[in-house]
Amino acid sequence: PEGGWGWVVCATAFLAQFIVLGIHNSFGILFPFLLDEFGKSKASTGETRLGRLGLMYLFGPLTSGLCKRMGCKCVAFVGGILCILGMFLTSCVTDFSKLYVTYSFLWGVGSSFCYFPTLTVPGQYFCKRLSLANGIITAGNGVGTLTFGPLLQYLLKTYGFSSTLRILSGVMTLLLAASLTYKRFESPLQFCTNQKKTFLDLTLWFNKAFITYTIAVTLFMLGYFFPYVHMVSHVVSFGIPTSDAALLIGYMSISSTISRIIFGRFSDHPCVNRLYMTQFAIVGFGITTTLCPIAREYGSFAVVMVMLGLFDGIYVVLITVLVMSIIG
């Protein structure tokens, strides 16, 4: 089917990315509270974030394999349970070392199980409008970042660290509801022929186009998180207030969200070459990041972040769609 129930899945997958990535990208808000709560160094506290992000993406191949074998619904539901447990148990932890289990491992692996099905499930409902569907779903990332930033600031100041995490664990119950909408049936893209299912298809690593694409994306991702991690502190070093500097991430999120929807629809046109669009986005993101040190005033920083959001939106919409085109 081209759509149908797929539009409901788009909405629930949007919700999943809204919650998971919105909270992930708001770590900078939680960071000072983690420092105060446990009294550890910035390096040690930052390791919990690195572990969480690392596990989220490291478990990507396993999650995709499980989705193929068990279905997106089952995997995402288990992921929701892990996310809830991870966040709730983190609120009860008093020993810093246990954060590596509750926050880094449970929340990180649970995030992987919730996030990657949102990239897989659109292909089971869409073919001609796949890029548009992907754009709508991935827009949850930007909207979630915009929402959870100020929301976490309010909750942390009003209720404190532990209570805020418990509230977040309650919000994560919506992930369970979202996962139940992922029906399992033959896809117009991947399941048009009845083939024997394998857990992990190792033949992909004999596909030269796929290997080249994987290497290119890996190299790009080395600098992808620069704006999220370093931009605010970089801007503050020029004497700009922290509150104003934090708004720059919001500008990038707004730009990225709009870009995903517009270019998602645009790239569905049969005359558009998705590979060229992806290359354009990667090169544009790289050039903009390289030119960032030239910026000195708040207005120029804002322009940089809006441009990064524009290229980010194109890249995120097409990264999964392009893989499907490469592997057929």
Buried (B, 14 or more C-beta within 10 A) or exposed (E): EEBEBBEBBBBBBBBBBBBBBBBBBBBBBBBEBBBEBBEBEEEBBBBBBEBBBEBBBBBBEBBBBBBBEEBBBBBBBBBBBBBBBBBBBBBEBEEBEEBBBBBBBBBBBBBBBBBBBBBBBBBBBBBEBBBBBBBBBBBBBBBBBBBBBEBBBEBBEEEEBBEBBBBBBEBBBBBBEBBEBBBBEEBBBBBEEEEEEEEEEEEEEEBEEBEEBBEEBEEBEEEBEBBBBEBBEBBBEEEBEEEBBBBBBBBBBBBBBBBBBBBBBBBBEEEBEBBEBBBBBBEBBBEBBEEBEEBEEBEEBBBBBBBBBBBBBBBBBBBBBBBBBBBE
